[in-house]
Amino acid sequence: MHAPATDERDECYPSKPPHAAQMAPCHEPEQTVKPMSSKPYHNGEAIEPLVYIVDDDPGMNEALADLLRSVGMRSRSFLSADAFLATRIEDVPGCAILDVRLKGANGLDVQRELNRRGVCLPVVFITGYGDIEMTVKAMKAGAMDFLTKPFRDQDLLDAVAAAIAVDRSKRDALQCGDDLRARFASLSDREREVMMLAASGLMNKQIAGKIGISEVTIKIHRGNAMRKMAARTFADLVKMALELDLSPQRAGTFVAPRHGIGAVQPSMLSY
């Protein structure tokens, strides 16, 4: 049975509350809950972050969902590790709130399974039975934060905001890499060769002698490469060559850019 939403938003969460209404209040000075940061935009549309809540206690699940809802954050709740691992991870910034002690597979098992599948979803752990060894294991495996119950609303919101910010940054970096590879793929074989030789430090005259074509033609290919790569300066072109991790010997071989944003693109997760 889901617990009713509560109006007290600066609460502490006990280990396993039988009812959300019985959550013990904090004894610290009351603070205003900070709203989440503004939503990023993609193609003119707001991208809504999504938080996955995995806790086998219905009351806790509902209380966390209510808290996130109060600051405009979308969430999806799961009462078991199996249910979460069988769901489709949306292609939006997000994170997972995992209770360490779940029925069946525990939160650490879920984290290991996500890592094994290459799902780059930041994890915030919550537990009523935390110890140093457990915390170290979680952090070594890549957890963003480890909160021991009882904890304050704002502590959880801060941890979630930080996790989503990290996920968004990783996604942006992956998307930039895909865009760069897509632009490189649009070059002709000769333009790629000229770009890589120029980026390696050779002058136009040296490249012309190496390839066996005129220096004027080299200048044309180099200009085309800069235009297609959207490089404002030659220094930009050199940086792009370094980011692509390509050498003159590998200029003719190119791996097509990954679809979407790689490991964090939507996928069906199942055992």
C-alpha positions in Angstrom: 0.0 0.0 0.0 1.4 3.4 -1.0 1.9 5.8 1.8 0.2 9.2 1.5 2.4 12.2 0.4 3.6 14.3 3.2 3.8 18.1 3.3 7.1 18.1 5.4 9.8 18.2 2.8 12.8 18.5 5.1 12.4 15.1 6.7 14.7 12.3 7.6 14.1 8.8 6.2 14.3 5.9 8.7 15.6 2.5 7.6 12.3 0.9 6.6 9.3 3.1 7.5 6.0 1.2 7.8 4.3 4.5 6.7 5.7 7.6 5.2 3.8 9.6 7.8 5.9 8.1 10.5 9.2 9.5 9.1 11.2 11.0 11.9 11.7 14.8 11.6 15.3 16.2 11.5 16.5 18.1 14.6 18.6 20.4 12.4 17.4 23.9 11.6 14.8 24.0 8.9 16.1 24.8 5.4 14.4 25.6 2.2 14.5 22.8 -0.4 16.5 24.0 -3.4 14.8 23.5 -6.8 16.6 21.4 -9.4 18.6 23.2 -12.1 16.9 24.3 -15.3 16.4 21.7 -17.9 18.8 21.5 -20.9 17.4 21.7 -24.4 17.9 19.6 -27.5 16.5 20.6 -30.9 14.4 23.3 -29.2 12.7 20.9 -26.8 13.4 20.6 -23.1 15.1 17.3 -22.0 13.5 16.1 -18.8 15.9 14.2 -16.6 14.7 10.9 -15.2 15.5 9.3 -11.8 15.0 5.6 -11.3 14.1 4.6 -7.7 14.8 1.0 -6.7 13.6 0.2 -3.1 11.6 -2.8 -2.0 9.7 -0.7 0.5 6.5 0.8 -1.1 6.4 3.6 1.5 9.9 4.7 0.9 9.5 4.4 -2.9 6.4 6.7 -2.8 8.1 9.2 -0.4 11.1 9.5 -2.7 9.0 9.9 -5.8 6.9 12.6 -4.0 10.1 14.4 -3.0 11.4 14.4 -6.6 8.0 15.4 -7.9 8.0 18.4 -5.5 11.0 19.9 -7.3 9.8 19.1 -10.8 11.8 15.9 -11.3 10.5 12.9 -13.1 11.0 9.4 -11.6 10.1 5.8 -12.1 9.8 3.4 -9.1 10.7 -0.2 -8.9 10.2 -2.6 -6.0 12.9 -5.1 -7.0 16.2 -5.3 -8.8 14.7 -7.7 -11.4 12.0 -5.2 -12.3 14.5 -2.4 -12.7 17.0 -4.4 -14.8 14.2 -5.5 -17.1 13.1 -2.0 -18.0 14.1 0.2 -20.8 16.6 3.0 -19.9 15.5 6.2 -21.5 17.9 8.2 -23.6 17.9 11.3 -21.3 20.1 12.5 -18.5 19.4 10.7 -15.2 20.5 8.5 -12.3 19.4 5.7 -10.2 18.6 5.7 -6.4 19.3 2.2 -5.2 18.7 0.8 -1.8 21.6 -1.4 -0.9 19.5 -4.1 0.8 16.9 -5.4 -1.6 15.0 -8.6 -1.7 17.0 -10.9 -4.1 19.8 -9.1 -5.8 21.0 -6.2 -3.6 21.9 -2.7 -4.8 25.6 -3.5 -5.2 24.6 -6.4 -7.5 22.5 -4.1 -9.6 25.4 -1.6 -9.9 27.7 -4.4 -11.0 25.2 -5.6 -13.5 24.8 -2.1 -15.0 28.6 -1.8 -15.3 28.8 -5.2 -16.9 26.2 -4.2 -19.5 28.0 -0.9 -20.2 25.0 1.1 -18.9 26.6 4.4 -17.8 23.9 5.4 -15.3 25.2 7.2 -12.2 24.1 5.6 -8.9 23.2 7.1 -5.6 23.0 4.5 -2.8 20.7 4.7 0.2 20.8 2.3 3.1 19.9 1.9 6.8 22.8 -0.5 7.4 25.8 1.3 5.9 29.3 0.4 6.9 32.7 1.5 5.8 33.4 -1.6 3.8 30.1 -1.4 1.9 30.6 2.3 1.2 34.1 1.7 -0.2 32.9 -1.1 -2.5 30.1 1.1 -3.8 32.4 4.1 -4.5 35.0 1.9 -6.1 32.4 0.5 -8.4 31.5 4.1 -9.5 28.7 5.2 -7.2 28.1 8.9 -7.0 27.1 9.0 -3.4 26.2 6.8 -0.4 23.6 8.2 2.0 22.8 6.4 5.3 19.3 6.6 6.6 18.0 8.8 8.2 19.0 11.5 5.7 17.6 14.9 4.9 15.6 15.7 1.7 18.2 18.3 0.7 21.1 15.8 1.0 19.3 13.5 -1.4 18.3 16.3 -3.8 21.9 17.5 -3.9 23.2 14.0 -4.6 20.7 13.5 -7.4 21.5 16.8 -8.9 25.2 16.1 -8.9 24.6 12.6 -10.4 22.5 14.0 -13.2 25.0 16.8 -13.9 27.8 14.1 -14.3 25.6 12.0 -16.6 24.7 15.1 -18.7 28.4 16.0 -19.1 29.3 12.5 -20.2 26.5 12.5 -22.7 27.5 15.9 -24.1 31.1 14.6 -24.5 30.0 11.5 -26.3 27.7 13.4 -28.5 30.5 15.8 -29.4 32.7 12.9 -30.3 30.0 11.4 -32.5 29.5 14.7 -34.3 33.2 15.0 -34.9 33.4 11.5 -36.3 30.4 12.2 -38.5 32.2 15.3 -39.9 35.4 13.3 -40.5 33.4 10.6 -42.3 32.1 13.3 -44.7 35.6 14.0 -46.0 36.9 12.4 -49.2 39.9 10.0 -48.8 42.2 12.6 -50.1 40.9 15.3 -47.8 41.4 13.0 -44.8 44.9 12.2 -45.9 45.8 15.9 -46.3 44.2 16.8 -43.0 46.1 14.2 -41.1 49.4 15.0 -42.8 48.9 18.7 -42.1 48.0 18.0 -38.5 51.2 15.9 -38.1 53.2 19.1 -38.8 54.0 18.9 -42.6 53.9 22.0 -44.7 51.7 22.1 -47.9 54.8 21.8 -50.1 56.0 18.7 -48.1 52.5 17.1 -48.3 52.4 17.8 -52.1 55.8 16.0 -52.5 54.8 13.1 -50.3 51.5 12.5 -52.1 52.6 13.5 -55.6 50.2 16.2 -56.4 50.5 20.0 -56.8 50.7 22.3 -53.8 47.7 24.3 -55.1 45.6 21.1 -55.0 46.8 20.4 -51.5 45.6 23.9 -50.4 42.2 23.1 -52.0 41.9 19.8 -50.1 43.1 21.4 -46.9 40.5 24.2 -47.2 37.7 21.7 -48.0 38.7 19.7 -44.9 38.6 22.7 -42.7 35.2 23.7 -44.0 33.7 20.3 -43.6 35.2 19.8 -40.2 33.9 23.3 -39.1 37.4 24.2 -38.1 37.8 28.0 -37.7 41.5 27.9 -37.5 44.3 25.4 -38.4 44.8 24.9 -34.7 41.2 23.8 -34.4 41.9 21.2 -37.1 44.9 19.9 -35.2 42.9 19.5 -32.0 40.2 17.6 -33.9 42.8 15.2 -35.3 44.1 14.6 -31.8 40.5 14.0 -30.5 39.9 11.5 -33.3 43.1 9.7 -32.3 44.1 9.3 -35.9 47.6 9.2 -37.4 48.5 9.8 -41.1 48.9 6.0 -41.4 45.4 5.5 -40.3 43.8 8.4 -42.2 42.4 6.0 -44.9 40.7 3.7 -42.4 37.8 5.1 -40.5 35.3 3.5 -38.1 31.8 4.9 -38.6 30.4 7.0 -35.7 28.4 5.2 -33.1 24.6 5.5 -33.2 23.2 7.9 -30.6 25.5 8.4 -27.6 27.0 5.0 -27.2 26.8 3.1 -23.9 24.1 5.4 -22.6 21.7 5.2 -25.5 18.3 3.5 -24.9 18.5 -0.2 -24.7 16.3 -3.0 -23.4 17.9 -4.3 -20.2 17.2 -7.9 -19.2 19.0 -10.8 -17.6 
